[in-house]
Amino acid sequence: MKEHQVVDLILTLNVSNTTKLIFMALVRRLDWSTWSKPMSVSYIYNMLGGSVSQRSISRALAELTRLKLIQRSSSDRNDNTKLITLDINELKIQSKKTYSKNPDTMSDPDTMSDPDTMS
């Protein structure tokens, strides 16, 4: 699966825009062979240029964990940084559920009647 496909799935989720932004930021930094990377809240905060509070990042990580979209576990690092692992299968499942509930909210650019309106 390619990065843009994962981002497309994230955009269909029924979560807040802040959670989507944080989820997409995580995905940009993952090791694609393991779908994981050790990341702290402060690392994510700096990655986003301080545009989202650390408290909002913590809430988003808790929500993504609760939804089973990511797992946070101990890492080999001695600074208590958690290993974040994406559950790509759960992302696919939840994306399909959201899409099946709201099929009209998704637009396929290949079927748009006037593609020039996007320029």
N, C-alpha and C positions, 0 to 999 in steps of 0.2 A: 504494500500500500504506500502511496506517495503522500508527502506532507500536505499538499493541497487537498487531497481527498480526506485526510484526517480533519483538517480545518473545516471543510464543508460539513462533515458530520457534527463537529462541535457547534457550528452555527445553527444547526437544527434543534439542539437540545432545549428543553424547557427549563432554563436556568437564567439568572440575571445576566445582563450584559457585562457586568464586572467579572462574574464568574467565568463567562466565555472568554473575556480578554485574558484573564489569568491562566485559564486552561490552554489557550493558544500560545501564550508565552512559555508555558511548561513544555509543550510539544516542540517548540522551536529549539529547545536545548537538550532534548532527550537523545540518548544513544539509540539509533534506530535498529541496531541489532538486538538490543535487550529491552527496548522501550522503557528505559529507566535512566535516572541520574540522581546523585545526591544533590539536594537543593534545600536551602534554608529560606525562611520567610524574608530575611534581610537580602539574600541573594536575588530573590524574585522582585523585591522592592527596588533594588538597584537596577535590575534588568529593565524594569518599567520606568526608570528615570524618576522614581518617587511620585509618579502620577496617581498611584493607588496606595492608600494607607496600609500599614502593616497589619492592622486589625482587619481590614477588608480582605487582605490576602489570606489571613488565618481563617476567616469565615469561609472563604471560597474553597480553600483546601479541605476544610471540614465537610463542606457540602459535597465536594467531589468524592471524598472518601466515603461519606454516608451513601452516596449513589453508586458506590463500587466502581466508579470510573477510574479512580487511581487508588493505589495502596501506598501508605507511608510506613516505612519500616526502618529499623536501625541500619546504619551503614558502617563501613569500616573506619569512618573518620572519627577522630577523638573529640571533635567539637560539637557533638550531638546533632549534627546535620542528618536529616532523614533522607532515606532513599525513596524517591518517588517513582512509581512504576505505573505506566498506563495499561489499563485493561482494554485492549483494542476490541476484543469480542463484545464486552459489555457496552462500549461506545457504539458499536454497530447496532446492537439490540435496542438500546435506548433511542438512538437516532431514528430507527425504523418505527418505533412506537410513536414518537413525536410526529414524524411525517405522516403516519397513517391517521392520526387524529386531526391533522391540519394540512391536508394535501394542497389546498389552494394558496397557502402561504409561501410555498416554494415555487420559484420560477425557473424554468429551464431556458437558458439564454438561446439555445438552438431553436426554440419554438416561439420566441417572442415575435410579435407581428411587425414591430418597427424597431429593429436593433439600433438605428441611428439616434434614437432618443436617449441613449446612454452616453453619447459623446459630449 
